[in-house]
Amino acid sequence: MTVQQIKQRFTIVGNSSGLNRALEIAAQVAATDLAVLVTGESGTGKEIIPQVIHQLSSRKHKEYIAVNCGAIPEGTIDSELFGHEKGSFTGAAGSRQGYFEVANGGTIFLDEVAELPMQTQVRLLRVLETGEYLRVGASKAQKTNVRVVAATNENMQQAIAKGKFREDLFYRLSTIPIALPSLRDRGDDIHLLFRKFASDFAERYRMPPIRLTDEAITLLNDYRWPGNIRQLKNIVEQLSIIETERSIDAQLLKEYLPELGDSGALVVNSLSQESISERELMYKFLFDMKRDLSDLKKLVVEILSQTGGIELNPDQNILVNKLYQDYGSNVSNAPAPQSLMPPKIQEYDEQEDFTLHEDFEESLSLEERERELIQKALEKHRGKRKHAAKELGISERTLYRKIKEFNLAE
C-alpha cells in the first residue's frame, strides 16, 4: 500500500517529508512482529502509527488495545496489563485477564510508555524477550503472542540517565524507531490541517467554515505550535464557535495564539493573562493554606488532648503561639504559657474547626477553589495524576482521594 493510500484510508492530512517517511516505515514493518517505538512531541498524532501498523498486518482481525500508561495508577497497572488471581490483593474477588492475555494474537499500543513504574518495566521486558508473563499473585507463567507498539514524548536517553527507564527495555522497544515531526516543522501541512478542522467543525456545528486571510496564513505558519496538532484543532474549534465573522484576519487569530517568551515558557497572549495568573496563584495559596491549617490543627489537638500540665518543646510552643495569634479568635487575650492545663482543652475540642474571617469565608469557598484547582491541574497535564500531583504539591495518593471526593472526571 502506498503512502497516499494510507493517508486516504486513515484520513491523514499532510505532505511533509517527515510525515511521509514515518508512514513509509510503518507500512514496511507492519508485516513483521518487531517492536516499534514512536517518538514525537505531545499532540503530534503518535496514536495513528500503531493503528496503521495493526491494520496493515496479519493481526488486523485480532484485538487492538491502546493503553495510556500515564493514566493508570501505579498500584493497579500490573493487574491491568497482566491480570491477577483471586485473592492476590485486597478487593480481588475473582481472577481477571490482563491486556496481554486479551490481546493474544493482536497488538497492544503502550502510550506514554516512559510513565511505567520500574517494577512493571521488568515484567514488560520479560514479555518482549520470552513472550511469558505472570498474573499478579500467580506462580505459573503464561504465554502470549502480542505485537507491542509503544510511544513517548519524553527524551528517553535523559530518562535512562536519570534512572527513570531501563536501558535494556528501551532497546527492546525501539527495535524499529519511528519519529513523528512537530507541527512547526511540517510547513504547508499547517494550513491544510486548519482547513480540514474548519470543514469538520462547520459540518458538526452546521455553520459556514472559517477561512484565513493571507496575513493570517503567514502568522499560522510562523507560529511555533508548542501543543502541535492538538493545539491547532482546539484553536480552530474555538474560532469556529466564538467568532461570528467567517473570515479570520491576522489580528484576530493572534488573540487565540499563546506566545512563547524568551525563556521558552508559554505565556497567554490575552488581556486576561494577568487576572488568570493572579487567580491561579490565589487558588494555590488557598490550597496550601488549607493543608497547613489541617496540619496545625492536628498538632494542637494532639498536644491538647493529653491530660494534666503539658510541657511544650520550643517548636511546639512556636506553632501553638502562632496559631493563637493568627487563628485563635476565642483566645486572643490568652497568655502563651509553657504549660497548658485541661480547661484550655475544652476551648479546642477535636471537632472544632478553625475559621477564617467571616467576609472572606462568604466570598470564597475553600472546597470549591480546591476542586477547581485540581480540575485545572488535571486538564493541564491531560489527566496525568503524577504530574498534576507534583504541581499541586501533594502526593498522588492524596490527589486520587480528592478526585473521588469531588467526583472529578480525569
C-alpha positions, 0 to 999 in steps of 0.5 A, spaced: 500 500 500 502 506 498 503 512 502 497 516 499 493 510 500 494 510 507 493 517 508 486 516 504 484 510 508 486 513 515 484 520 513 491 523 514 492 530 512 499 532 510 505 532 505 511 533 509 517 529 508 517 527 515 510 525 515 511 521 509 517 517 511 514 515 518 508 512 514 513 509 509 516 505 515 510 503 518 507 500 512 514 496 511 514 493 518 507 492 519 508 485 516 513 483 521 512 482 529 518 487 531 517 492 536 516 499 534 517 505 538 514 512 536 517 518 538 514 525 537 512 531 541 505 531 545 499 532 540 503 530 534 498 524 532 503 518 535 496 514 536 495 513 528 502 509 527 500 503 531 493 503 528 496 503 521 501 498 523 495 493 526 491 494 520 496 493 515 498 486 518 496 479 519 493 481 526 488 486 523 482 481 525 485 480 532 484 485 538 487 492 538 488 495 545 491 502 546 493 503 553 495 510 556 500 508 561 500 515 564 493 514 566 493 508 570 495 508 577 501 505 579 498 500 584 493 497 579 497 497 572 500 490 573 493 487 574 491 491 568 496 489 563 497 482 566 491 480 570 491 477 577 488 471 581 483 471 586 485 473 592 492 476 590 490 483 593 485 486 597 478 487 593 480 481 588 474 477 588 475 473 582 481 472 577 481 477 571 485 477 564 490 482 563 491 486 556 496 481 554 492 475 555 486 479 551 490 481 546 493 474 544 494 474 537 493 482 536 497 488 538 497 492 544 499 500 543 503 502 550 502 510 550 506 514 554 510 508 555 516 512 559 510 513 565 511 505 567 513 504 574 520 500 574 517 494 577 512 493 571 518 495 566 521 488 568 515 484 567 514 488 560 521 486 558 520 479 560 514 479 555 518 482 549 524 477 550 520 470 552 513 472 550 511 469 558 508 473 563 505 472 570 498 474 573 499 478 579 499 473 585 500 467 580 506 462 580 505 459 573 507 463 567 503 464 561 504 465 554 502 470 549 503 472 542 502 480 542 505 485 537 507 491 542 507 498 539 509 503 544 510 511 544 513 517 548 514 524 548 519 524 553 527 524 551 528 517 553 536 517 553 535 523 559 530 518 562 535 512 562 540 517 565 536 519 570 534 512 572 527 513 570 527 507 564 531 501 563 536 501 558 535 494 556 527 495 555 528 501 551 532 497 546 527 492 546 522 497 544 525 501 539 527 495 535 524 499 529 524 507 531 519 511 528 519 519 529 513 523 528 515 531 526 512 537 530 507 541 527 512 547 526 516 543 522 511 540 517 510 547 513 504 547 508 501 541 512 499 547 517 494 550 513 491 544 510 490 541 517 486 548 519 482 547 513 480 540 514 478 542 522 474 548 519 470 543 514 469 538 520 467 543 525 462 547 520 459 540 518 458 538 526 456 545 528 452 546 521 455 553 520 459 556 514 467 554 515 472 559 517 477 561 512 484 565 513 486 571 510 493 571 507 496 575 513 493 570 517 496 564 513 503 567 514 502 568 522 499 560 522 505 558 519 510 562 523 507 560 529 511 555 533 505 550 535 508 548 542 501 543 543 502 541 535 496 538 532 492 538 538 493 545 539 491 547 532 484 543 532 482 546 539 484 553 536 480 552 530 474 549 534 474 555 538 474 560 532 469 556 529 464 557 535 466 564 538 467 568 532 461 570 528 465 573 522 467 567 517 473 570 515 479 570 520 484 576 519 491 576 522 489 580 528 484 576 530 487 569 530 493 572 534 488 573 540 487 565 540 495 564 539 499 563 546 506 566 545 512 563 547 517 568 551 524 568 551 525 563 556 521 558 552 515 558 557 508 559 554 505 565 556 497 567 554 497 572 549 490 575 552 488 581 556 486 576 561 493 573 562 494 577 568 487 576 572 488 568 570 495 568 573 493 572 579 487 567 580 491 561 579 496 563 584 490 565 589 487 558 588 494 555 590 495 559 596 488 557 598 490 550 597 496 550 601 493 554 606 488 549 607 493 543 608 497 547 613 491 549 617 489 541 617 496 540 619 496 545 625 490 543 627 492 536 628 498 538 632 494 542 637 489 537 638 494 532 639 498 536 644 491 538 647 488 532 648 493 529 653 491 530 660 494 534 666 500 540 665 503 539 658 510 541 657 511 544 650 518 543 646 520 550 643 517 548 636 511 546 639 510 552 643 512 556 636 506 553 632 501 553 638 503 561 639 502 562 632 496 559 631 493 563 637 495 569 634 493 568 627 487 563 628 485 563 635 479 568 635 476 565 642 483 566 645 486 572 643 487 575 650 490 568 652 497 568 655 502 563 651 504 559 657 509 553 657 504 549 660 497 548 658 492 545 663 485 541 661 480 547 661 484 550 655 482 543 652 475 544 652 476 551 648 479 546 642 475 540 642 477 535 636 471 537 632 472 544 632 474 547 626 478 553 625 475 559 621 477 564 617 474 571 617 467 571 616 467 576 609 472 572 606 469 565 608 462 568 604 466 570 598 470 564 597 469 557 598 475 553 600 472 546 597 470 549 591 477 553 589 480 546 591 476 542 586 477 547 581 484 547 582 485 540 581 480 540 575 485 545 572 491 541 574 488 535 571 486 538 564 493 541 564 497 535 564 491 531 560 489 527 566 496 525 568 495 524 576 503 524 577 504 530 574 498 534 576 500 531 583 507 534 583 504 541 581 499 541 586 504 539 591 501 533 594 502 526 593 498 522 588 495 518 593 492 524 596 490 527 589 486 520 587 482 521 594 480 528 592 478 526 585 473 521 588 471 526 593 469 531 588 467 526 583 472 529 578 472 526 571 480 525 569 
